[in-house]
Amino acid sequence: MKSLIYMLTALSVFGLAFWAYRENYATQQVLRDTQQLRREIGTAQLRLGVLRAEWAYLNRPERLMQLAELNFDRLGLLPLRADQFGRIDEVAYPPEPESALPLEIVNGVDVSNIGQEQNP
């Protein structure tokens, strides 16, 4: 009986050692994947910063005015002026639909007593 218990104990130790070995390597792989993802995120953030800087550079008002003047004959673009911009209070918002108004309940039904016996 003792040998059976020793054998089961030894098998459980081997099984736990094998499981710990596999978990160790799985954890190391996840850590490597995480580091790789962090490097990719950093690279993407740098690239995004460069793209934002290029976008800001290309959308300078003086550059856009020069482009509008250069291409006036072909495109009919007019130079930007301050009076072309409006204020927020000048924006016409669409009216609210009538379905958004609260509905009036007509001929309501009392459902709190449905299914109960009525006493005469």
C-alpha positions, 0 to 999 in steps of 0.5 A: 500500500505504501508503494502505491502511495509513493508511486502516486506521489511521484507521478503527481510531482512529475505531472506538476513539474511538467505543468510548471515547465510548460507554464514557464515557457508559455509565460515567457512567450507572452512576455516576448509578445507583449514587448513586441506589441509595445515596440509596435505601438511606440513605432506607430505613435511616432509615425502618427506624430510625424503624420500630424506634423506633416498635416499641420505643415500642409494645411498652413493658411498661407500655403492654402491661400497660395494654392488657391491663387495658383489654381484659380484659373483651373479650379475657380477657388477663391482665397480664404478671407475672415468674413467667410467664417460664421459664428455658432449662433448663425448655424440653423439646426433642424427642428425636432421631429414631432415624434420626439414630443411626449405622447398623450395617453387616451383610453388607458387600461388598468392592468394591475387587476388583470388575472385576479378574481373580481369580488362582486 
